[in-house]
Every structure is written in C-alpha cells, then in structure tokens.
Amino acid sequence: MKKGEVGLVMMLITVGLGLALSSSSSRDYYEYDRDRWNPLASYRTASSLSMVLNRVRSSIVLPVDGNVYPSGSYNVTLLIGNPPQPYFLDPDTGSDLTWLQCDVPGKRCTDTPHPRYRPSELVICEDPICASLQPGDYRCEGLQQCDYEIEYEDGGSSLGVLVKDVFSFKLSSGTQLSPHLALGCGYVRLPVSSHRFIDGVLGLGRGKSSLTSQLSAQGIVRNIVGHCLSSRGGGYLFFGDGLYYPSRVTWASMPHESKHYSPGIAELTFAGKSTGFRNLPIIFDSGSSYTYLSSQAYQALAFLVKKELMGKPFEEAIDDPTLPLCWKGPRPYKNTQDVTKYFKPFALSFPSTGKSKTQFEIPPESYLIISSKGNVCLGVLDGTEAGLQNYNIVGDISMQDKMVIYENERQMIGWVLASCDKVPKSKAFLT
C-alpha cells in the first residue's frame, strides 16, 4: 500500500506497503472463540465446480479507482463473505497475503471505509497456505489456528490469523463464481503520518497464499495477474489470460529464484543513450506509487533531467514539498501534457535471447507529476534513502497507460501500450 500525504515527502511512506519483508508466526496476538469458529470447516478441498471450469482464455476483471497523485494510491473493491460485503483493497504485487482489518475486541485499528471484517472459518496450521507464511523453524501442533505476521518496507505491518471465506467473482464469460479463499484477519500497525482509508491489502505476489495462486490452484483461471493503470486515474486489474494477445506483448523473463516480480537486471538509458549504469536489479511493484532507483543511478538521472532543462523556462521550486525535486515554470501547470516537450524519456533495458535488448520505455508523462502548486515534479525517488538497499522499483507512475502482465506459469513479465480508462470486455481495447 502507499496511500498517504505525498506532500510530506516521507519517502518511506510513498514506498508504502509494497514489498513485504518477512512473515512469521506468533501465538501472542489473540485467540478466537473456537465454539463460534470451526477450524476444520476451513480445511477443505477446492470446490468441484471450479475444477471443471475451462480456464483457457478466461479472466476475472476488476475496476480500479485512485491515482498516483494527489490520492497516492489505487484500490479495488472485492465482495467477501456470505452475504457478500464490499471492501476496498490496495492491489500489491509486492506481497502475497490478502488481508482485511478484523473486528477484534480490545484491539485498536486504523479507520476503515466499511465495517471491519467478521470471518467465520479458521484455517488450521497444517494447511499448506499457512506453512507458506511461516519461517523455516515453524512447528505446527494439531489443529491450532494459523497465526501470521507481515512487515512492510515503510514500517507498517499486519498480524492476525488466517481464515477462509467466500469471494464473489464474475468471469469475463459471465459465469458467476464463489470460491473459498484464504485471507488474513488481523489488525494493522501503520506509521503515524501514513493514514490509509482502505480495508486491507490485495496480495498479488508469487507466493502460495496470493489470490493469484489460489485462483489458479482451484482451476478458475491461469496463474496470471495484470493491471492497466490510467494516467487520468482509475484503470483495471485482471486475473487470467483472456484480455491480451501474447504476440503483441513485449516480454522479459523472470529469474526462477526471484520471490518478487522481477525481470532481472537492467541498464538505465536516457534519451536513447546509456547512462553507464548497468546490472540494476529491478522489481515491478504496484504497491509503490513512485519509481525508485538506487542512489547513484538516481543521482545520474536527476543530473541528466536538470541538464536537459538548462536554458528552458524552469527554475527549481525549493519551496514545494510535494517531492524532492520540483520545478516552477512561467505559469502554474495543469497537467503533464503542458510540460512533456521539455523532458526526455528514459528506459530500462533488459537482456534478451536475441541481438536486441528488451526495453521498458518510460516517457516523461510516466515519471512526472504536477503538484498542487502547479509545479512539475520528478516522480522518481532515491531508493537507497528510502531503505530499499540495492533494489530498483518500477512503481505505479511508470506503469501508467500500459497493460502490465505477470505470467507466473511461464515465468515472464510483459507490457504493452493500452487504453486503461475503461474496463475492457475483450482484447479490442489494446492499442
């Protein structure tokens, strides 16, 4: 997650809860009423209905709300429970577990847009999904509940118990589905200055507990997730392979050992020329509003952007706290289209099997924002300062107006220019 007051320029906040650092078990949080909850009821096989569905070229498509700036986040609405209740969740490809803030007696949680979640089925610790959330030395004893704890890059966390509940989905074919899926029921600790008006996180990572993996394991859709975020706000999220033509997509291979959605290492280029920075480990993370480069690569990019602006009608806006680097023009700007002619694109270049390299192009409108003061600001930040060590994060801002596809079965990440303003009913929306 990453919603917050972006104007505060708290870089650990704008990274948000994107990359989950660790997860562990603890029995000290809270015990649920076992007379009311039946742990055995959740230890069941997938519905026979979902196993007979034809997964070929089918998708689940969900509208996305929000924007990079000023709201600082995107969210999707999921219907969970019986009867179904709506919840706003932050779609996060940087973490696995989907969780909701729970109605826990005696626990203080952040405010939520909907009544806090009240589940009915515990998952016992012997469940393989529970095991995937635990450290290597975890020991399961009998039918005990499955506790979890997840910590995120910005210092936020979620801890609680694993449960199962009914999720209401509609396939692109029109078929209605109600699979039982595992999710976290807990409470969240957030940094004081990072208020997020959502109900929880939608974990879309590569692990066994992610919604992507669970839907695939039940035979509903292929193990593929993707998103299309509009620079004008909104967009859509999808599971499965029914919305794109693979031959039109630019693909990069994911290293098998990577736990995150990573196309490997990249070279940073600016205006078609090498910056001299190669072997940058890249992660695609929808849980981060902005893009982050390790310190030296960031400094090089900032220098080149400033150099391009020399002799042009801009001066650095040191009084604008929106982001670390902003410029003031002769008049307040309304949108990035007013200024893109003054800026050059940059790109991440990945190795490929052929002679040419695979390029992820980032045009000016995918790395700039217009602040509330009418200034233009650089939406690429120093990842080393943000505590990301050597990792480089492609965030929401740089994935706008592209369909980005994470094919777990083929270990590939793909992207293609697309119209993201409307939720598609077919592949005809691809440009």
N, C-alpha and C positions, 0 to 999 in steps of 0.2 A: 504494500500500500504506500501511498505517497501524498495523500491529500494533506494540505496544511497551508499556513500563511506563507506563500512563497516569497513575499516581500521581505520577510525576516532574514532571508539569505542564510538559513541554517542548512548547510549542505548535508548534514546527517539526516535532516528531515526530508529534504527533497529526494534523497535516495529512497526514502520511505522504507516500507517493509518488504522491499523487493526480494533480496537474496536471503533465504533462510540459512542461518549459520549452523544450527545444531538442533537436535531434539533429544529428549531424554525422559526417563520415567521417574515418577515420584508418587509416593502414596500419601503425601502430607497435605494435599490440596483440599479435598473434601470427598466424603463417601456419600453415595446416593442411596436413597431408600430402596433396598432390594425387594421389599414387598410390593412396591409400586412398579419397579422396573424388572424385567425378566431378561437376564443376560443370555440365557440360552436361546431366546427368541431371535436374537440378532445373529446367531452363529448358524446361518442358513446358506444354502447354495443359491446361485443366481436363478432368477425366475425362468421357468422353462419357456415362457413366451418370448423373452428377449433372445434366447439361444437359437430360436428358429427364424429370427428375422434375417432378411437378406441385407448384409452390410455393404454390398457393392454400391458405390456412388451414392451414398445416403449421408445426410448431415443433420445436425441439430443447430439451428441458427438463433442467436440471442441478440437483441438490440443492445447497444452500449450507449450510455449517457456520460456527459462530462467533457473535459478538455484539459490540455496541458496548462494553459493559463487563461483566466485567473483562478479557476477552481483547483487546479493542481492534481486532478485525479479523474479516472474513468470508473464507471461501475455498471454492473449488470444486475438485473432483477431475476432471482430464482424463486420458484414456488416449491416450498418444502413442507412436509408434514401431511397429515390427514385429519381434517380437510387442509388443502394447500394454503400456506400463508406466504405472502411476499417478503423477500429480504433483499436488501441492497448489498452486493458483494464487490470487492475490489479484485478484478482479474489479475492474477500474478503468476507469470510463467517462471518466476524465480523461486517459487516454493511449491511444495506438494500438497499439503493437507488443506482441505476446505474446512473452515470453522465458523461458527456463529457465537456471538456473545450469549451466554446462557443465563437463564433465570436462576441464579444461585443465591440462596438465602445467606445473608450476612456478608456478601462479597460486593465491593464497590466496583462498578464498571463505568466505562465512558457512556455518554448518552448515545442512543440509537434511534434511527428514524421509525422503527417498528417495535412492537412489544418484544422483549427478549425471548429467545427460543426456549421452548419447553419440550424436550425429547421424551421418548417412551421406551427405547430399546438400547441397552448397553451392548458393547462389543467386549467379549472376554479376551484375556491376554493371549490365548492360544491362536487367535485369528492371525493369519499371515500379514494382514494390513497393519495390525498392532505391532507385530515383530519388526516391520519395516520402519517404524517410527522410533525404535529403541536403540540405545547404544549396544555395542558388541557384547558387553558383560551382563546384559539383561537376563533375568531369570523369571519365568512365569510359574506361578503356583496355582494349579487347579483352575477354578472358574473366577478368579479375581478380575476386577474391572481393568480396563486398559487405560492407564494414565499417560498423558503426553505433555511435553513442554517444547515450544518452538521459540527460538530467539531470532530476531531480525537485525539487519545491518544498522538500523537507526536507533537501536536500544529498546524497541518495543518487543512485546512477547505475547504469546497466548499459551495458557496452560489449562488443562482440564481433563476430561475423559473422552474416549472415543465412543461414538454411538452410531446407530444406523437409523435411517428414516427414508420416507418416500419422497422422491424428486419427481416433479411433473414436467415432462418434456414433450415436444412435438417434432417429429421428423419432418424433413423437407417434403416427404411424400404425403404428409398429412396424418400419418399414424400417430396416435397418442400413446405415450409410454409413461409408466410409473415405476421405475426401478428402485430397489432398496440399495442405497449407497452409504458408505461410511463417511462421517464427518466429525469434526471436533466440537465438543460442547464445553465451553470454558469461559474464562474472562481474560481480558486483555490489559496489559500494562503498557501505556504509551508515554513517550516523552511529554512533559508538561505543556510545551508550546506546540504540540502536534495534535490538535483536535481533528478527528476524522468522523464525519457524520455518516457512518455506514454501519451495517450489521455484522460484517465479518469479511473474510478473505476467501476468494475462489482460487484454490490451489490448482495450477495447470502445469506443474513441473513434470519431470520424467519418472518420478518415483511411483511405487505401487499404490500409495494412498491417494494420488492425484485423481481428480474426477475423470481426466482423460484416460488414465489406465483402467479405472474401474468400469467405465462405459465400454471400453474395448474388451475387457475380461468377460463381461456379460453378453458379448456378441451384438451389441447395439449399433456401434459404429466402429470404424477402424481407429487405430491408436494415432489419431491425428488431431491437432488443435490449431486454430489460426485466428487471426484478428485483422480487422481493417479499421483504422482509426482516422477520422476525418480531421483535417486542419481547421475546419469550421466547427468542430465539436461533434460528439457522437460517433457512431460507427456501428460495427457489429462484431460478434465473436462467434466462432463455429467449431463444432466437433465433427470429424468425419471428412470425407473426400468428395463431397457432391457439388462443390462450388467453384472448382478451378480445373483448368486443363493443364496437366503436368508439363506438356511440351512448351507452354508459354511462360513457364516459371523459370527464373534463374535459381539454380540450386547450389548449395555448398554442403559438403559432408561434415557431420558432427563426429568428433573423436569418440570412440566407444567408451573410453574411460571417463568422459566428462559427465558429471552429475547435473550440469546445467545445460541450457540450450546454447551451445557454443559451436560456431562454425570453425573453430580453431584459431590460428594466429593470423594476423593481418598486417599489411603495410599501409601506413597512412599517407594519402596523397592529397595535394591541394591544388586546385585549378589544373588538374591533369598531370602534375609533376610530383615526384617523390619528395617527401619531407625528410627522408633519411631515417625515419622511424619504422622499423620492421619488427616482426615477431611479437606483436602486441596481442596478448590473449583477450579474445572478445567474448562477451556474453550478451545475448539478447534478453532483455528483461522488461516485460510490460508492467512490472511493479515499480518502475522508476520513471518519474516524469521527464527527467532530463537525461542527456547523454554525458558520460564521464570518461575522461582519458587520464591515464597515469600522468604524473606531474610534468615530466619532461615533454611528453607528446602534447599535453595541454598547453604548456608554455609556448611550444613551437607553433601550434595552431593559432593561439591568441596573437602571437607576433605577426604571423602572416596576414591575419584578418586586419590588424591595425595598419600594417604596411599598405594593404590594398586601399585603405580609407584615406591615406595621406593625399592631400590636395583636393579632397572631396568635402562637401558641406556638413561635416560632422565634428563634434568635439566630445571628449569623454564626459559622461554625466556622472561625476563622482558623488553627486547628491541624491542619486537614485539607488535605493537599497534593494531593488527588486532582485537583481542578480549581480554577481561580482563585476561584470563588465557590461556597461551600457553606454550608448552614445546619444547625444542630443543633436537634432537636426535644426534647420532654419524654422521649422514649424512642428507642432506635435503631429505624430503619425497615427493613423487609424488601423492599418493592417500591414502585414509584412510585404504585400504586393507593392506598397509605396516605396520600399527600400531595396528590394532584391536586386535591382540593376546595379547597385553599388557593391555587391558582395559576390564572391566566387564560390562554387561548390567544392566540397571535399568528398573523399571516398575512402572506404576500407577495401583493400584488395586482398583476396584470399587465394591461396594456391589451388589449382585445378589440374585435372588429368591431361588437359590439352596444353597447347603452347600459350594461349591467352589466360589471364587470371580472371577470377570471378569478382566482379565489382559490386559493392553495395554503395550506390550513389546517395549523397546527402546534399541536396540543393539548399540554397540559403533559407527558403521557407521551412526547411526541416531542421534548422538549427538556430533560428532567430525567433524572438517573441517581441511584441510591442507592449511595453509596460503601461500601467495606469496613468503614467505621466506623459505618455506619447513618445517615449524614447524607444530605441531599438536595442535589445539586449541579447547577448550571446548565451544560448541555451545549452552550451557545452561547458562542463564544470571540471574542476580538478579532483579526480577520483582519489588521489593519494591523500589530499587534505580531508576527504570525506571518509577515510578509513578503509578504502577498497583495495589497499596494497597495490599489487601489480595488475589488477583486473581492469578492463575497459568495458564499460556498459553502454550498449545501444538502448536508449530509453524511448519512451513514447514519442517524444518530439521528433526523433529521427525516423520513426516508423510510420509517420502520418502519410496518408494518401497512397499507401502500399498495402496489398494483402500480404501478410507475413504468415508462413505456414511452417509448422513444426511436425515433420513426419517421423514419428518415433519408430515405426516399423522399418523404414529404410535408412534411419539414422541421418536424415537430411533436414536442412533448413532452407526454405525457399521464399522468394519475394517477387512481386510483380506489381506494376502500377495498376491502380484500380480506383473506381468511384466508391468512396466509403460513406457517402452521405445517406444512402438508403439501404435498408436491409434487403438483400437480393433474394429472389425466388428461383434464380437459375444462374448459370455461368455467364449470361449475357451482360452482366454488369462489369466484367473485366474489360479494361481498355486495350 
